[in-house]
Amino acid sequence: MSNWFLRIAVLYLIAGVSLGIGMGASGDHSLHPLHAHINLLGFVLMALFGLFYRIVPAAAEATLAKAHFWIYVPAHFAQMLLLTLLVRGNEAVDPALGLASLLVGVASLCFAAVVWKHTGKPA
C-alpha cells in the first residue's frame, strides 16, 4: 500500500506542477483551486500516507487501512474531476462534488483511526 500511495502521489505532483506551469504560461489562473487541491490532497497527503504506511508496516495490513486506500484514491480523483467542472462553470456537479468530498473525509477518518491505533504504543 505504501508503494501505491507514493506512486500515485508522484502522479499528482506531476499533474499539479504541469497545471501550475500551464496557468503561469497562459496567464489564466482560473484553475488555482484545482491546482491547490491536486498539490495538497493529491501529492502531499498521499505522500504522507505512503510514508506512514512505510514506517509502520503493520498499519498497512489493517482492514481499515485498506478501506482508507480504496475510498480515498477514487474519491479524490472524482473530486478533482468534479472540481474542474465546477470551476469551469458547471454548477450542476456541486452535489456530486459534495459526495466525493464526503468520501474523502470518510477516508481521512479511516486514516486517523489507523494512525491512532498504531501509534499509541512504543515501536
N, C-alpha and C positions, 0 to 999 in steps of 0.2 A: 504494500500500500504506500509506503514511503516513496518508492521509486515512481509510482504513478502520480502521486501528488506533485513531486518535484518536476517530473517531465511536463505535466500539464501546466504547472506554474511557469516554466520557461516558455511555453507556447503563448501564455498570456503576456509575459514580458515582451516577447517579440511583437505581439499584436498591439500592446499599449504603446511601445516605443514607435512602431510604424504609424499608428494613428496620430501620435504627437508630432512626428515629423511631417506627416501629411497635412495636419492642421497648420503647422508653422509655415510650410511651403506655400499653402494656398491662401493663408490669411483668414480662413474660415474656421473659427474656434467654436462653432455651434455644438460640436460633439464633446465639449470638455467634460460634461457629466459622465459620459460613457468612458472617456479616457481615464478619469479618476477611478471609476468603479473597476475597470479592467485591471488597472495597476494595483489598486488596494485589495479588492476582494478576489481578483484573479491571481496576480503574481504574488503579492506579499503574503496574503493569508494562506494560499495553497503551499507556498514555500515553507511557511511556519508549520503548517500541518505536517508536511513531509518530513521536516527536520525533527519535529516532536516524535513522530512515529519511528524515525530512525534511531533517536536517542533512547526511546522507551519501546523497544520492540514488542514487549508483552502487551502494551496498549493496542497495538495494531491488530492483535489477534482477537480482540473483544468484538462481540457481535455488534455492540453499539458503535464501534469504530468503523465497521463495515457499512452500517447504516449511514453513518456520517458521510463516508465517501460516496455511496450510491445515491444519496439525497443531494448532497452539496454540488457535486460536479454537474449533473444535468440541470439542476435548478439554477445554478449560477449561469450556465451557458444560455438557458432560456431567458433568464433575467437580462443578460447583456443584449440579446437579440430584441427583446421587447422594449428595453430602454432605448435602443437605437430608433425603433419605430416611433416611440413616444416623443423623443427629442426632435424627430423629423416631422412631427405634427399629427401623428395618428393617435388621437386620444382614445380611440376605441380599444386600444390594447391595455389601458390602465387596469382593468380588473385582473387580466391575466398576469400583468406585471406584479400586481399586488400578491397574487397567489405564488408566483415564482419567488418573490421576496420573502413571503412567509415560509416557504420551504427552505430557503437559505437560512432563515432564522432558526427553524427546527433543527437543521443540520448543525448549526452553530451550537445549539443547546446540547446536541449529542456529543460534540467535541468537548464542550465544557464539562460534561459528566465524565467523559473518558479521562480528561486531564485530572479532574478532581479525584477520581478513583485511583489513578495510577501515580499520583504524586504525594499522596498522604503519608507514605512510609519511606524511610531511607532506602536508597538504591543499594 
